[in-house]
Each structure stands twice: as C-alpha cells, then as structure tokens.
Amino acid sequence: MNKHLSTCPLYSPPLSVFSFSLPLFLSLSFSPRLNPVLKPKPEPSTLVFGKQFSDHMLTISWSAAGGWEAPQIKPFQNLSLHPASSALHYSIELFEGMKAFRGVDNRIRLFRPMLNMERMYRSTERSCLPLFDKDELIKCINKLVEIDQEWVPYSTDASLYIRPTFIGTEPSLGVSRAGHALLFVIVGPVGPYFATGGFSPVSLLADPRYVRAWRGGVGEYKMGGNYGPTIAVQSEAARQKCQQVLWLYGENEEITEVGTMNLFIYWTTEKGEKELVTPPLDGIILPGVTRQSLLDLAREWGDFKVTERRVLMKELIDALDDGRILEVFGSGTACVVCPVGSLLYRGQTYQIPTMKNGPDLAKRFHKELTDIQYGRTQRDWAPLII
C-alpha cells in the first residue's frame, strides 16, 4: 500500500500507515523567505475582524506521489490554483481558528493550541485529506508568529488571529479523494468580533425552518461547507434586526449552537438548583476550545451544577416565563465570551435578563480566560512563543 495515500474514515487501516510527520524545520531544513517590504501596522482601536493580514504566511504542500514537502514561510501572497481544484468544486476544505496574545509582560502566548490541532486532525480525517503531525504544525505556526510578532497587537483588547486552512488542490472534476493538497496558515490582528464591541449583548434569531447540521453529518467538524449555507439565514437575521442565528434541530427544537459561538444557559432549575447547561458534543455542534475551557473552569470552581445535555427550546421559553433564567451567553475563539440580550422566536421577542444579572458569571469567565491569555494568570493553557 502506498504510504503517501490520504486516509478516509470509510476505510480504516492502521493509523500508522497514514501518519505523516511534517519535516522538522527549526534547526536544519527550514529557511524562511522574508518579505522585503513590510506593511504598516494598524492601530488596535481601528481593527475590524478578518480584514487585516500580516506580512508572511506558511504553506505546506502534499501530493500522493511525494508526500509532504518542506514547510515554507514566505511573503503574504495570493494562491495559484488550478480551476478544477477539488476545494473549489466539492468543498474539500477545512480550517481552524486560534489566537496569539501579547501579555502584560510583553510575552506572546497561544491558548490551548493542542485542542485546535486535535480538532483540525479530526476534520482532516473526515475530509479524507492527508494526516499531519500535530506537534510539528504547532512548531510551524509558532515560527510564523515569531517572524510576524510585531503584528501581535500591543493591547489587551486585541490579539493576533491565526487561520490554519487545509484544501484539496487535486486538478480534477472527479468526486474523489484529493491526490494533491495544500495546508496554509495566515494571521492578522483582530479586535472584537461583533460590531457592538466589548461586552455588549447580542440578539439572536431562532427559526426552526432552518437547520445547520444533523446527526450523522459533519456539523462537529470545522469545514468551510458548514458555514457558507448559513449566510442566507444570517442575512435574514440581520433583516429582522438580530445579530446572530440560534440554530435549532429536529421536531423537538433542540438548541444547538449560535453561528459563531457555543451556547451556555445559566439558570435556576425547577428544583431550585443553580445550573450551567450547554448542549452536548453529540455530532451536531462544534467542540469549541473556549467551550471546553469554560466547562473546565466551572468544574474546578464547583460553585454550581454543570451539565452537558440536550436542551429544548420549550425549556428555555418556560424558564424565561418562570423567571428562572439568570444569564445566556456564547463562547468562541473569535468572541471569547459574549452575553445574549434578546431572542426572536416565532415572531415574539424574548428579553433575556443576562445584563440585569451582571452578568456575573459571564464576566467571571471572561476575566478568568483573558487573565490567562494575557499573562496576568500563569497557567499551562497558554504556552509561550516568545
């Protein structure tokens, strides 16, 4: 069997057959090609999410015939793709979202990067793209951030967004596994994800006519094909003066996730207990790194019950009507922690008392996470790059 073939979950040979290590680059084989003309750095207060990019990028090519080529860091530039590239036609593509932070000590840190690598690896398997060495990819990313370190904002209200992307570049219109692929990473400074900025609440549209993902599908993987079809519904939400979509699933209208966030509900149960509840990782939501971090922190604190289970829309509405909702908030790499202020559902707007209640818990989570990310609290979740 050709050791360079990519893997596919429909066929499960020993993983060792398909485990590819990226070339070790730090000491021997890696020589970055630096950009001779550096762009001016924007002021942190002017940043718009995803609009500015640094001076360099990382690319790593793969082919079935030759395996992985050596990583390259080179000036930021356009990609050249064959018009029949499989990513363009069949969405054989995936991506990740990470951040680097300039701490109060002027050191630069990532945040739980191995969780991103593990999720990217799972998405790679599901996409039938070639496997990669997670540790080696982190080394490549660290090197890119080190070279473009001046792009990491000198601000605790901004960060450097890191976008690893993996695409099939097979020049064929056949629907099959890609024999050529490109893994690349671009980075750029970002401020708050939502236009409201800071810790302002967002409004959600919950419309059961639309479904983002389904069991047995690919909703738990970070594939581009999961996002494109949501834009029309997001536009409908905007038309109705809502900022994001709360996706429901099935006849019972299970709450799943928000367009760019996992969702948390902090309420008083019918038994009078304080509980933080979030939908489970059962195949239809993205396993968010920030989501996992909030769950880990909450369980460490031990101040209230923490539950991962299916939550129905009816439960949320009943709890609102009963006055048992304390806070509703989302979490994600882009937004960190974001309070929810209102919900439009079946023509009725429900006011959520998140901000009236502080929001004490959402702010506590936000402070704890950002203290780690910006070096105010030392923890192994935030490994140093520089």
C-alpha positions, 0 to 999 in steps of 0.5 A, a space after each residue: 500500500 502506498 504510504 503517501 495515500 490520504 486516509 478516509 474514515 470509510 476505510 480504516 487501516 492502521 493509523 500508522 500507515 497514514 501518519 505523516 510527520 511534517 519535516 522538522 524545520 527549526 534547526 536544519 531544513 527550514 529557511 524562511 523567505 522574508 518579505 522585503 517590504 513590510 506593511 504598516 501596522 494598524 492601530 488596535 482601536 481601528 481593527 475590524 475582524 478578518 480584514 487585516 493580514 500580516 506580512 508572511 504566511 506558511 504553506 505546506 504542500 502534499 501530493 500522493 506521489 511525494 508526500 509532504 514537502 518542506 514547510 515554507 514561510 514566505 511573503 503574504 501572497 495570493 494562491 495559484 490554483 488550478 480551476 478544477 481544484 477539488 476545494 473549489 468544486 466539492 468543498 474539500 476544505 477545512 480550517 481552524 481558528 486560534 489566537 496569539 496574545 501579547 501579555 502584560 509582560 510583553 510575552 506572546 502566548 497561544 491558548 490551548 493550541 493542542 485542542 485546535 490541532 486535535 480538532 483540525 486532525 479530526 476534520 482532516 480525517 473526515 475530509 479524507 485529506 492527508 494526516 499531519 503531525 500535530 506537534 510539528 504544525 504547532 512548531 510551524 505556526 509558532 515560527 510564523 508568529 515569531 517572524 510576524 510578532 510585531 503584528 501581535 497587537 500591543 493591547 489587551 483588547 486585541 490579539 493576533 488571529 491565526 487561520 490554519 486552512 487545509 484544501 484539496 488542490 487535486 486538478 480534477 472534476 472527479 468526486 474523489 479523494 484529493 491526490 494533491 493538497 495544500 495546508 496554509 496558515 495566515 494571521 492578522 490582528 483582530 479586535 472584537 468580533 461583533 460590531 457592538 464591541 466589548 461586552 455588549 449583548 447580542 440578539 439572536 434569531 431562532 427559526 426552526 425552518 432552518 437547520 445547520 447540521 444533523 446527526 450523522 453529518 459533519 456539523 462537529 467538524 470545522 469545514 468551510 461547507 458548514 458555514 457558507 449555507 448559513 449566510 442566507 439565514 444570517 442575512 435574514 437575521 440581520 433583516 429582522 434586526 438580530 445579530 446572530 442565528 440560534 440554530 435549532 434541530 429536529 421536531 423537538 427544537 433542540 438548541 444547538 449552537 449560535 453561528 459563531 459561538 457555543 451556547 451556555 444557559 445559566 439558570 435556576 432549575 425547577 428544583 431550585 438548583 443553580 445550573 450551567 447547561 450547554 448542549 452536548 458534543 453529540 455530532 451536531 455542534 462544534 467542540 469549541 476550545 473556549 467551550 471546553 475551557 469554560 466547562 473546565 473552569 466551572 468544574 474546578 470552581 464547583 460553585 454550581 451544577 454543570 451539565 452537558 445535555 440536550 436542551 429544548 427550546 420549550 425549556 428555555 421559553 418556560 424558564 424565561 416565563 418562570 423567571 428562572 433564567 439568570 444569564 445566556 451567553 456564547 463562547 468562541 475563539 473569535 468572541 471569547 465570551 459574549 452575553 445574549 440580550 434578546 431572542 426572536 422566536 416565532 415572531 415574539 421577542 424574548 428579553 433575556 435578563 443576562 445584563 440585569 444579572 451582571 452578568 456575573 458569571 459571564 464576566 467571571 469567565 471572561 476575566 478568568 480566560 483573558 487573565 490567562 491569555 494575557 499573562 496576568 494568570 500563569 497557567 499551562 493553557 497558554 504556552 509561550 512563543 516568545 
